Amino acid sequence: MELIMESTDLKDYLKELNVVDFSDPLIKEVVTELFNDEQTEIEKAKTAFEFVRDKISHSWDIRSSKVTCKASDVLKYKEGICYAKSNLLAALLRSQGIPTGFCYQRLMLFDTPDKGYSLHTLNAVFLHSLNRWIRLDARGNKPGVQAEFSIDEEILAFPIQESFDEEDYPIIFFEPNAKTIATLNENTNALEMYKHHLPDIL
C-alpha cells in the first residue's frame, strides 16, 4: 500500500501537541535515558518503538480500567490503549526531530464481525536516511500478536482481512484523529470504553 501524507511539510509531523507533549518533564527524563548522540536515527526509532511496545502495557491486555490519553500520562501510568500509546511514541520520536504521524486501520473488535469494529491506531515514522516512511505498531505483543521494528517488510500487529470488511487507511495524519482523542477524554473506564465506545470509522 502506498502511504499518503496528509501534509507535504514534514515540519507538521514534528509539532508538539496537547496530547503529544514532549516538553513534559517526565518525557524529557525518559528521553535522556533512551537516547544519546551516538545513536543513528534508525536506532532511535527502534529504541522508542520497543520501549512503548514492551514497557507500556495495553490497558485491555492487563484488564485495567484506567484511561490515559496524553503522552505524559501514558508514561506516568505505564499503560494505555493503542490511541494513547501512539501519542507517546510520537512524542518520543518528535523530541528527537524524527517526523512521526498517525495511521489507522478498521478492525474487528474481537474475532467475528457481529461483535463490532473499531479504529486501531499505529504510527508512521519518516526516516531521512532511507527517505521514506515506515509504519510501526506499538500496541504491545501477546499470543497471536507479534509486531516488530522493520525497515523493510512491515511486521504489524494485525493483518487486514478485507473479506471481513476490515480496512487499512493509507493516510499519514500529523495529528491524531479527533474521534479517538474524544473517546479517551469522554470515558472513565477503559474496559467499558474498549468494549462499547471505540469509534469504528475515520
N, C-alpha and C positions, 0 to 999 in steps of 0.2 A: 504494500500500500504506500502510495506517495503522500507524505505528510505536507500539510498546507499551513503556512504561518498566518496567524490572524493579523499580525503586523509585520511589515518588512523591515522594521527598525529593531535590531537586536537589543537596543537600549531599553525597549519596553519590557524585555524579559529579564531585566536586571533591577527593576524598580522595587523599592521597599513598599509593602502594602500593610494595611492594618493586620491582616492575618499572616503576612509573610514579614514578620517583624525582626529582621536580623540584627537590628541595633539593640535589642533587648540584652541586658547583662547576662542572663542565663545562656542565651545563644552565643554571645561573644566568648563566654567561658569555655563552652564546648568546642567552638571554632578553634581556639588556641590549643586544645587537646588533640583535635582531629587532624589539623593541617599544619604544614610547615613549608618553608620556601624551597625545600629540596624536592618536593613532590611535583610531578607533572600534572597537567590539567586532567588527564585521564585517571591518574592515581587519586586525585582529589575527588573526582566524580564517583569512583568505585568505593572509596572510603566512606563518603557521605551516604551513598546508597546502602551499603551494608550496615552502617550504623542505624539508619532509620528502619531498615527491614528487620534487623535482628535485635536491636536494643529497645525498640519502641513496640510494645505489644498491640496487636489489633484487638480492640475492645470486645468484639464478638467472640474471638477465639478464647479470651480469658473470662468470658461471661461477666464483664464489668458493666455497670450501669452508668459510669461516668462519661460525660460528653465533653470532649475537648475540640477546639477549633483553631485558635491562633497557634502559630508555630511554637511560641514560647511556652504556652500551656501544654502542648503536646510533649514538649521536652520536660517540663516541670513534673508532669504526672506519668510520663513514660508510657502513654497509651493514646489510642485514638483509632477511628476507622480510617479507611483509605482517604476520605476527603481531608481529614486532619493531617494524616501522615504526609500527604503530598505537599501540604503547606510547609512542613518542617524541612523536607528535602529541598524544596525551592529556596527556603531561607538560607540553609547551609551553603548551597551552591551559589546563590546570588551574592552572598557575602564574599565569595572568592572571585567575583567577576565572571562567573560561568553562567551564561544565559540559560534560564530554566523556565519551561512553560508547563501547562496543564493539558492533558489529553483525557478522552473519555471513551468508555465502552458501555454499551447497553447489554446487560447480562441477566440471565435468570437469577433470581434472588437465591433460590435453593436448587433443587435438582430437576424440577419439572415446570413447564410454563404456567400451569394452573396456580402455582404458588407465587406468581408475580415476577416482576422485573425490577431492576434498579440500575441507576447510573453508577459506574465504577470509575474512580479517578486514578490516573497514573501520571508520570511526569515525562516530559521530553527535555533533553539536555543538548545544547549546541556545543560541540567540541571543535574549537578553532583549529586544532592540529589535524583534524580529519575533514574540516569544512563541511560538516553535516550534523544533522540531528540524530540522536538515538533515543529510544523510549525505554524507560525503566519503571518497574512496578515494585514499590517498596511496601506493599500491604502486609507482608510477613508470610513466611513459608509455613506450611503444615502438611500433613499427609495429603497427597493429591495436588498440592500447590508448591511449585518449585521455581520461583523467579530468580534469575541470576543477572549479574552485570555482564553485558556482552556488547562489544563494539561491532560485531559482525552480524550474526543472526540474532534476531530478537528472542529472548527467553523470558516471556512474560508469565504472569500468574495464571491467566485464563485464556485458552484458545476460544476463538469465536465460533459458535455453532449457528451458522446462518439458517439452517433448516429449522431451528427453534426461534427464529426471529431475533437473534442477538445481532449486535451491530458494533463495528469498530469505526469511530468517528475520526476523520483524518486531520482535523484542525488542531493546531497547537495554539492554545489560548495563553495570553500573558497574564490574565487574572483568572482565579478560579471561578467556576460557574456560580452565578448568584443564587440559584436554587439550592445548590449543595451547601453553601455557606449559611443560607437562611435556615435550612434544615438543622444544621448544627446549633445555630443560635436559638431556635424556637423549641428545641426539645431538651428535656432534663433527664431522660432515661435512655441510655444508648441501646439497650436491648430492645425496648419497645420501638424506639426510632428505627432500628435496623429491620425489624420485622414488618413494620406497618407504615413508616413515614418517609422512606427514601424516595426521591424523585426517580422516575423511570425513563425520562426522555430529556434531551437537551432543550 
